[in-house]
Amino acid sequence: MSDDDVPRELRGVSPDPTREPSTPLWVRVAALVALLSMLAYVALLVL
């Protein structure tokens, strides 16, 4: 399957280069922090 068969959104290429990425940086950071805190909580419960 070539790149031409894949929609630009799935390749991570924004259709409009001047537009912001669909996911803002703070959303990614918040999700990462939440994930890490959940993992730490589970680790504390297990240990």
C-alpha positions in Angstrom: 0.0 0.0 0.0 1.5 3.3 -1.1 1.3 6.6 0.7 -1.1 7.9 -1.9 -3.7 5.4 -0.7 -3.6 6.7 2.8 -5.5 10.0 3.6 -3.3 12.8 4.6 -4.9 12.9 8.1 -3.8 9.3 8.8 -0.2 10.1 7.7 0.0 12.9 10.2 0.3 15.4 7.5 -1.9 18.4 8.0 -3.9 19.3 4.9 -3.2 23.0 5.7 0.4 23.5 6.8 -0.3 26.8 8.4 -3.0 25.3 10.7 -2.2 24.2 14.2 -1.9 20.4 14.8 -5.2 18.9 15.7 -4.0 18.0 19.2 -2.6 21.0 21.2 0.6 20.4 23.1 -1.0 21.0 26.5 -3.6 18.3 25.8 -0.8 15.8 25.1 1.1 16.8 28.2 -2.1 16.5 30.4 -2.8 13.1 28.9 0.8 12.0 29.6 0.7 13.2 33.2 -2.6 11.5 33.8 -1.3 8.2 32.3 1.9 8.4 34.4 0.0 9.1 37.6 -2.3 6.2 37.0 0.6 3.9 36.4 2.3 5.1 39.5 -0.9 4.6 41.5 -1.2 1.0 40.2 2.4 0.3 40.9 2.0 1.5 44.5 -1.0 -0.7 45.0 0.8 -3.7 43.7 4.0 -3.2 45.6 
